[in-house]
Amino acid sequence: MASDEIRRISIKLPQSEYERLEVYCQKTHRGKTEIIREFIRSLPEPEPEIEKK
């Protein structure tokens, strides 16, 4: 990740989801950014596109 450019995003969450994230962060003593980055890294890699002939 050292060569990756850092980008900022903003998301809108319903109050219930925000509170769920907040509680999880407090229980794990980790920040929201760390939790969201970890989730994104856990996503499967996209399948390579196969050229159609």
Backbone hydrogen bonds in HBPLUS format (Angstrom, degrees):
<---DONOR---> <-ACCEPTOR-->    atom                        ^
c    i                          cat <-CA-CA->   ^        H-A-AA   ^      H-
h    n   atom  resd res      DA  || num        DHA   H-A  angle D-A-AA Bond
n    s   type  num  typ     dist DA aas  dist angle  dist       angle   num
A0004-ASP N   A0001-MET O   3.03 MM   3  5.10 147.6  2.13 104.1 114.2     1
A0017-GLU N   A0014-PRO O   3.03 MM   3  5.44 122.0  2.38 109.2 122.9     2
A0018-TYR N   A0014-PRO O   3.01 MM   4  6.32 163.8  2.04 160.9 166.2     3
A0019-GLU N   A0015-GLN O   2.90 MM   4  6.09 163.6  1.93 153.8 158.1     4
A0020-ARG N   A0016-SER O   3.02 MM   4  6.16 149.5  2.11 137.0 145.6     5
A0021-LEU N   A0017-GLU O   2.94 MM   4  6.20 158.5  1.99 150.3 155.1     6
A0022-GLU N   A0018-TYR O   2.85 MM   4  6.09 162.4  1.88 152.6 158.0     7
A0023-VAL N   A0019-GLU O   2.90 MM   4  6.08 163.9  1.93 152.1 155.2     8
A0024-TYR N   A0020-ARG O   3.06 MM   4  6.21 162.0  2.09 145.0 150.3     9
A0025-CYS N   A0021-LEU O   2.90 MM   4  6.12 159.6  1.94 153.7 159.2    10
A0026-GLN N   A0022-GLU O   2.99 MM   4  6.24 157.9  2.04 148.8 154.7    11
A0027-LYS N   A0023-VAL O   2.91 MM   4  6.15 161.3  1.94 153.7 158.7    12
A0028-THR N   A0024-TYR O   2.99 MM   4  6.15 149.6  2.08 147.5 155.3    13
A0029-HIS N   A0025-CYS O   2.82 MM   4  5.63 114.1  2.26 138.6 153.5    14
A0030-ARG N   A0025-CYS O   3.10 MM   5  5.05 153.1  2.18 136.7 143.1    15
A0029-HIS N   A0026-GLN O   3.39 MM   3  5.02 149.1  2.49  91.6 100.3    16
A0035-ILE N   A0031-GLY O   3.11 MM   4  6.42 159.8  2.15 152.3 157.6    17
A0036-ILE N   A0032-LYS O   2.93 MM   4  6.15 166.6  1.95 158.8 162.0    18
A0037-ARG N   A0033-THR O   2.87 MM   4  6.01 163.8  1.89 153.8 158.6    19
A0038-GLU N   A0034-GLU O   2.97 MM   4  6.09 158.6  2.01 145.2 151.2    20
A0039-PHE N   A0035-ILE O   3.02 MM   4  6.28 154.0  2.09 145.4 152.4    21
A0040-ILE N   A0036-ILE O   2.99 MM   4  6.26 165.0  2.01 153.2 156.5    22
A0041-ARG N   A0037-ARG O   2.94 MM   4  6.18 161.4  1.97 153.2 158.1    23
A0042-SER N   A0038-GLU O   3.11 MM   4  6.29 129.1  2.38 136.9 149.7    24
A0042-SER N   A0039-PHE O   2.99 MM   3  5.11 135.3  2.19  99.2 112.4    25
A0043-LEU N   A0040-ILE O   3.13 MM   3  5.42 157.9  2.18 107.9 114.7    26
